């Protein structure tokens, strides 16, 4: 919890300059709901199949109704980018064009933050790009790109670069500006195997900047110039993974393809950097690429947020077809329209585009075969259907594939596939189904790696709409452990705290409910805090998290600030508390607390305290009386023998006990 009001003011400024709808829309496809009062999308924090995450423009908050991840713009960045609070506010302040003050947040000594790494990579991107454009050393690279058909506009738009053969070039360019530690963290340089020096990772290569969803350079892909190719050294090398770059999670070109994917409702996945850039040069802007890795579950999950139709466009050679078949085994069971396209004459995308143009390229995408049909036709081309043995081989290959896709089991999609397979192989569907059962029993009991790493939805959701733990929903929440009531999870440095918040791990207790109800009133009408504070202190809240929210309200009040939802949000740097804050605020709106507070029909004459607030305070008064009664009972037991007569202390204790029993008897009138 931050008590630095200047810090809070800057956070509020950043928040006010950040449109959460636009921010979230940079990473997922949002659909307006209720006339634009809400926006819905597939939640990126768990394996979502129907839109369960809602963005609320009026409050500038979001919440997933399935896994309960929620908060404001800072929470979104912390959760989506897996960064701590300081890096989130640095990123958002830069996005909003604001200069980051020195007092906002703290950083560990000698740490290189992700935002700093991005700054270093942005600097390197510019250096390599200028080298390509202006340096005599880059003349062969310019000739190569011209031969491949790259226009000046494409080179500028994607900031292609060149890394000279000099192993010290980037180090020399950064001398006095960028530390060696920062360059190494950004994976621009590596320590030499001989001695203590460093050398430049990319040398004598055309560089393709790899960007994240927000358009920030996070790494590079390097293509060696043909005249400098060496036996045993790959034409392409990919940047080393880092804190900001994971090739299994990132798709090349996604930052510029997102809108094209949304408009066409089709995502085309290709294998290489050139295969992405040339289609974009021709105006086909829904093309992305994998960065030197196989297609992963994370790639598919990312695209599923924007479209259900994914076209795999692999090379027509054996390696390309093998990659396509591997992708089928991993993703055939996904709830997507998966297609496979091999261009005529096994041409690469750039070759096809220069020969036939963009319209024919788009037509090929439109008629791409369903993944299942592609696999079936591949097997038929391989074995034929003329003989019994050929049909047996085709059937066996297809059923082996189905046996590796557990998500298909019992689905309507499986029924369609088996029906079509039986038709093509001239066998009865009953026989095909029996053979599939045998194939599954013979298959490994272990699911594929893609299935093992896929996110799982929380199946322990409370029917009443209670928030549930998102642990297990994503890789970053897998390590969260259930926190017992009162377990300390506050993180004063603003880093993501223990996600095992009691509210998200079990149904609310009676004590939790009464504390949440009082916070609902405060968030709805902050002016009630004056009345509440006369009776309630933060020590009256048993739960650590609700107590922290109440203390935030008191802190703001002590500094003559109205504890509005927005100001409370600014005072919180903890992702788990922000999640709870958003949920309580939503409950207040769902219960229409504002209307209940205005209802004064039942208010006693001469009082300005809303009856609803009075009822909310009653459980606290009774709990306090009950606690006092328990203390008094213990004291009475320690009093001298009553035969000698009641002393004043004992008499007072008995009177208090009588009063408590009267309160308990009257409790049913306000429960």
N, C-alpha and C positions, 0 to 999 in steps of 0.2 A: 504494500500500500504506500503510495507516495503522498507525503504531506507538503511537498514543495508546490505552492500555488502557481508559481511562474511556470513550473513544469506542466502542471495541469492546464494552464492557459494555452501553452503551445500545443499540447495534445488536442485541446478543443479546437484550436485553429486548424490543425491538420485534419481533424475529423470534419469540420465544417467545409473544408476545401475538397473533401473526398466524397464523391457520389458512390455509395456502396453498390447500387445497381450496376453502374458502369464498371466498377472494380471487379465484382463477381462475374459480370458478363465477359470480361477478358479471358476467363478460364473455363466457363461453362455456358451452355446455351440456356438463356432465361426465357420463360414464357409468361406474358402478363396474365394476371388473374384478377377477378373482381374489379374489372374496369381500370386496371393499373394500380389498384391499392396494394397489390401483392405481386411478386414475381416468383415463379416456381422453376425448379430444375432438378435433375438427378444429383443426388448428394455425392460429392467427390471423396467423402470421408468414410464411406462404407459401400458395399456392393449393392447399389441401388438399382431397382428395376422399374420403378414408377416414381415420378418426381415427388420427393418427400422433403426437400429443402426449400424453405420459403424466405424470401428477402422482403423486408418491410420498409419501403421508402420513407414513410412518415417518421419512423423511429431510427432509421438508418441502422437496422440490426438484421440479423439472419438467424434462422434456427432450423435444424433438421428434426422433423417429428419422428424419425425412426431411430437415429442414434444420439439425438439430443446435443450434437455439436452446435454451438451458437455463440453469438457475440456481436461485435461491431467490426469496423474496418481493420482495426489492429488485430483482433482475433482471427479474422479471415487470413490475413497475411501470415500470422504466426502458425496457424494450422496448415494452410495450403503450402507454404514455402518451407515449413519446418525450421523457423528461425525464432530467436528470442525477441523480447519486446523491443529492445533498443534497435535491433536491425529492422523490425517492422516499422517503427516510427521513422527511421532514417529513410527507408524505402518509400514510404507514403509521403514524407515531406519533400523528397526529391521529385516524386511524381506530381506533387501539387505546386512545384516551383518555389518551395520555401527553404530558407537557409536553416540548417539544423543548429540550434543553440548548444552551447557546451554543457548546459546544466541538465539537458533532457536525457535521462537514463545513465546507466553505468556500464562499463565494460571491464572485463578481466584484463589484468596487466599482460602485455605481450601477446594478446590475442589478435588475430587478423579476422575481423568480422566479415560476414558474407557480403555486406554492402561494400566493404573496402575491396574485396576480391573482384566484385563486379566493376568497380571503378578502375582497377588495374587492367582488367580485360578490355574494358572500353578504350582505355588509353592504347593498349597493344593493338586493338582492332584498327584504330586510326593510324598508328604507325605503319602497320603492315599494308594498309590500304594506300597510304601516301607513297610507300615504297613501290607498290605495283604501278601506280599512276606516273610517278616522276623519276624513279631511279633508273640509271642505265643498266644496273644489275638485273632489273626486272624485264628487260627487253624481250628475252626468250619467253617469259611468262605471258607478256602481252600478245606476242605472236601466237602462242598456243591457244589462248582464249579466243583470239580472233578466228583461228582455224576451226575451233569447236563451235563457232557461231554466236558467241556471247556478244551482246551489244554493249555500248558504253552505258546505256541506261540501266541495264541489268547489273553490270559491274558496280555502278554507283549505288543502286538500290540495295543490293545485298552486301556491299562493302567488301568485295573480294580483295584479297591481299596477296602479298608475296613475301616469303621468308628467305632472305639471302643465304648462301652457303656458309657464310661466316658464322661460326658457332658462338661468337660474342656480340653479334650485331644488336639484338634486343637489349642485352645488358648494357651496352654502350649508350644506346638511345635513352635508357632510363637512369643513367648515372646522375646522382644528385636529385632525382625526382622520385624514383620508385626503389624501395629496398629490395635486396636479394630475397629476403624472407617472403615479402609479398609476391614477388615473381614466382618463387617456388610454390607458394600456396596456390597461386593461380595456374600452376602447371605450365608456365611458359619456359621454365628452365629446369634442369636436373643437376644434381650433384655429380661431379665427375667420379668415375670409378678409380681414377688415379689422382691422388692429391686431394686438396680441399677446394678446388675450384668448381665452377658451374659451367654448363654449356646450354645453348639454345636447343629446345626440344625439336622444333620444326626447322629444317634446313633445305634450301633449294626446292621449295614446294610452293605451288599455288595454294592459298589458304581460303577455305570457305568458313566464315564465322557461323558458329552454331549458337542459336539464341533460345532463350526460354520463352514461356508463354507471353511474358511482358515485353519481349523484344530486346532483352539485355543479353549481350554476348557472354556465354558461359564457357566456351571452348572453341576449338577449331578442328576442321578436317583438312588434311593436307594431301595434295596430289603431286607426285613427283613429275617433273618435266620429262617427256619421253626420252630426250637425248641424254638424260642423266640417270636413267633407270639402271638398277643393278640387279644381277641374278640373286634370287632368294629374298629380295626386299620388295614388299608389296607396293603396288602403285599408290594405294591410299593408306594413310595412317590416321587414326583418330586420336584426339586429345585424351590425355589421361583423366580418369575420373577424379572429382574433387568435391568439396563441400557444396559447390553450386552446380555440378554437372554429373548426371548419372545417365549413361546412354540407354539403360533399360527402361528409363522413365520418360525420356525426352524424344520428341519427333522433330526431325530437321524440317524447317520451314513452317512449322505449325503457327507461329506468330503471325505470318502473313497469309496463311491458308484458312485460318479460322472462319473468316467471313465468307469465303468462297464455299467452304464446307456447309456452313449454315444455309446459304442461299440455294445451293444445288441439292442439299440433303444427301450428299455423297462424298465420302472421303476416299481418295486414291492413295495407296501406299506403294512407293517404289523403293529401289534398293540404293541408289547413289545420289550424291549431291547434284551432279549435272542433270540427272533424271528428274530432279525437283525443279531446278532453276529454269531449264529450257521451257517446260510447260508453262511456268509462270510468265516467261518472256512472251509466249504466244497467247497469253490471256486465259490459260486454263489454271485457275487459282485455287483449286481444291486438292492440290497434290502435296503430299508430305513424304518424308523418307525416314528410314531407320538409319541409325548412325553406327554402321559396322557391327550390328548385332542382329540376332533373330527377333522377330516380332514377339513382344511380350504381353502378358496380361495387362500390365500398366498402360501400354500403348493402346490396346483395345478399349480399356476402361475410359481412357481420356477421350477417345473419339466417340464413344457411345454417348457422351454427354451432349454431343452436337448432332449426331446422325445415327440412324440404324443401318445405313447401307455403306458397307466398306468393300472396296475393290482392291484386291491384291494384284499389283502389276509387276510380276517378277520376270527376269530374263528368261528367254526361251531355251537356254542351254540346260544341261543336266543339273547344274548347281541351283539354277533358278527354280526348276521344277521340284527339286528336292526340298527347297525352302518353302515352296507353296504347299507341298504335301505335309510338311512338318507343322505349318501354321494351321492346316485343316485339323490335324489331330488335336491341337490345343484349343481351337476356337470354334469348331463346328457346333458345339453344344451351346454357344453363347446366344443370347436373345438378340441376334442381329441378322441382317440380310447380307451374308458374306458371299462375295463374288471373287472369281479369279480370272485374270485376263493375261493371255500371252499374245502379244501383237503379231500380226501376220509376218511370215518369213523370219520370225524370231528377232525382229528388230528391237533396238533400244528405243525408249521414248523420244530422245532427241533426234535419232535417225528417222523415225516415223514422222515426227512433226515437220522436219525440213522437207521430207518427201511428199507428204500428203496434206499437211495443214492442220489447223486446230479443229475445224468442224468434223473432219473424219476421225480425229483423235477422240473427240467427245462422243461420237457415234459408237466407237469401239468400247468406250467406257459404259455407255448406255446398254449395249448388248452383251456385256460381260456375262459369262456363264455362272450360274449358281455354283458355289464351292463343291457341293455334292456332285452335281453333274460334271464338273470339270474332272474330279477324281474318277468318276465312273468312266467317262470318255477316255481318260488316260489309260485306265486298265484295259478297256476294250481295244484301244489302239495297240496296246502292248501284247495282248493275248488273243484278241479276236473273240467271236461268239459262234464260230462255225461248228466246233466240236464240243462234246460233253466235257472233255478235259479243260477246254478254254473257258467255258462258262463256269466250271468249278473254280478255276484260278481267279476269275474276275470276282465271283461271289466271295471266295475266301479273303481276298485282299480288301474288299469293301467291308466285310464283317469284322476283320481285324481292326480296321479303322474305327468302326462303330464301338467296338469293345473297349477302345481307349478313351471314349467320350462319355463319362458317367452322367454328365448333365443331360444327355439325350434320353436317358432311360425313362420310359413311360410317358414321354412327351408327345404332343400332337405332331411335332416336327419329325420325330422318329417314325410315327405311323406313316406319314407321307413318304419318307425315304424308303422304308421297307416295301411299301406298295409299289413304288416305281422300280425298285431293285428287282422285285419279283417279276414285274412285267418285262424288264429288259433282259433278264436271264432265262425267261420262259419257265420259271418255277412257281409253285404255289406260295402264297404269302405265309401260309402255315409252316412250310418247310424252311423258308428264310428266317422266320422268327425262331424256330427251334435251333437252327444253326447259330443264330446270334446269341442265344442263351448259352450254348456250348462255348462259343468264342469268348464270352465274358467270363465264364468259369475258368477258362484256361489263361485268361489275361492276368497280368500282375495285379495283386490286390492293392498296390500302391497307386494313388492317382498321379497324374502327370504333375510336373513341377509347377506348371502354370495354374493348375487347379489347386495345388497345395498352397500357393501364395496368394490366391484370389481372396479378396476381402469377403467376410461373412457378415450377414446382417445379424443384429441382436435378436435372438429368438425369445428372450425373456422379458418382452415388453409388457408393461402393465396395461390392462384393458382400459383403465380409466384415463389413459393419456399421460401417465406419469413419465417423466424423462428417464431414460435408461442410459447406462454406461456405454460409451462408444469404444471401450477397450475391446479389442478383437476386431474392430471395424477396419482399421488400417494398420499398416506396418508400424506407424509411429505410436499407436496406442496399445500395441500388443504387450508392452512391458508394464503397463499400469496394473497395479494390484488393488484389490478391494480395500478401501480404507474404513476402519471401524468408526462409529460415531465419535466425533470429537478428535479424530486423528488430524494432526496438524499438517495442512497441505499448502498453507500460504507461502508464497515465494516473494520475499521482499525485493528481489532484484528484477521482478517482472517476468522471469522465465516461465515457460509452461509448467504448471504445478502438477502434483499427483492428480491424475484424472479419476481416481477412485473416490470421487465425492459421494458422500453417503446418499444424497438425493438421487443419484443416478445408479445406485447399486441395490436399492431395496425400496419397497413402498414407504411412503412417509409415515412417521410415527405421529401420535397425537401432538407431541411437543413440536415436532417439525412443522406441522400444519398451522398451529397457532402463531408460531414465529413468522412463517411465510405470510400469513394473512395480515399481520401487522405491517410487514414490509410492503405488501400490496397496497395498503392504505397510504403509506408514506410516499411511495412512488407515484400514486395517483394524485394525491393532494399533499404536497410538502408542507403546507401550512399546519397540518395536523401534528407536526413533530413537536411543536411547543407543548401541546396537551400531553402527548405521549411521553415526552422527556420528564414531565413533572412526576410521572408514575413509574416509568421504565428506564432502567439503566442497561448498559450493554451486558452487565453481569446477570441480567434476567433471561438472557438467551443462552440456552444450553449448548446449541450446536455451533461449532467453530466458524462455519461458513456464513450462516445467517448473522452471527454476531459481528463478523467482519464487515458485512454490508451495513448493519446498523451503526457500527462505529464510523464508517465512512460518512454516513448522514450526520452524525454528531460532529465529526471533524469539520465538515463544511459549515454547519451551523455555528460552530465556535469561531469560524473565520468570517462570519457575517455573509455567508453564501447560502443561497436557497438550494437545498438538496434535491434538485431536479434529476430526472433520469439521466439527462445528458451530462450534468456535472458529476454525478456519481460514477458514470462510465469513465469520465476523464480521470477520476481518482483511483481507478482500478487498473492494475497492470497484469493481473493474474488471469489466465485464460479460463480456468475452472470457475472462478468467481464471476467472470463476465458471462459465462454460460448460465450460471444460476440467476444472475441479475436479469438476463433476457427472459428466462423461463418465468420468473416471478412476475415480471412486467406483462407478459402475455397472459398469465393467469388472471391478473387484475383486469385486463381488457375483456377477457372471455367472461368473467363474472360480472362485468359492468359495475365495477366498484364505484366509479365516478357517479353513476346514477344512484347507487345506494347511499353514498355519503350526502347527497343532496336531499334525500328523503327525510324531512324533519317532522313528519306527521306524528311520530311516536315520541318525539323529544319532550322531556319535561319542560314546563314553562320556566322561563328565566334562564335557560341554559343554551349555550351555543355549540355544545359538543354534539356532533351527530350521533344518533342512537347506534348506528352501525359501528362506530368507533368505540362507543361505550361497551358494546357486546364483545368486541375484539379484545378489550382490555380486561374483561372479567376473568378469563382463564388465568391470566398472569396474577391478578389479585388473589385468586383462589390458590394458585400454586404457591405463592408467597406465604399465604396464611397456613397452608398445609405444611410447608417446611417449618414454619414457626411452631405449629402445633406439635410436630415431631420432636422439636427441641424441648418444648415445654413438658411433653410427656416424660422425657428423660430426666428433666430437672425435678418433676414431681416425684419420680421414683427415688430420688436422692434426698427428699425431705424427711425430717424427723418423724417419729411415730405419731400418727394423727390423734391418738388417745390423749396426748398432752394438749390438744387444741391446735387449730390451724394458725400458723404464723402468717403475717401479712404477705410474705412472698408466696406461700402456698395458696393463700386465698386468691391472690392476683392471677396465679397460674391456672387455677380452676375456673375463674371467671373467663379467662382467655380461651380455655378449652370449650367452655359452654358456648361462647360466641362462635367458635369455629364450627361446632356441630350444627349450630343454627344456619351458618352459611352453607354448609354441606347439604343440609336439608332443603335449602332454597335454591340449590345449584340447578335443579332440573328446570327452573323457570327461565333460565337464560342459555341453557345448553342447546 
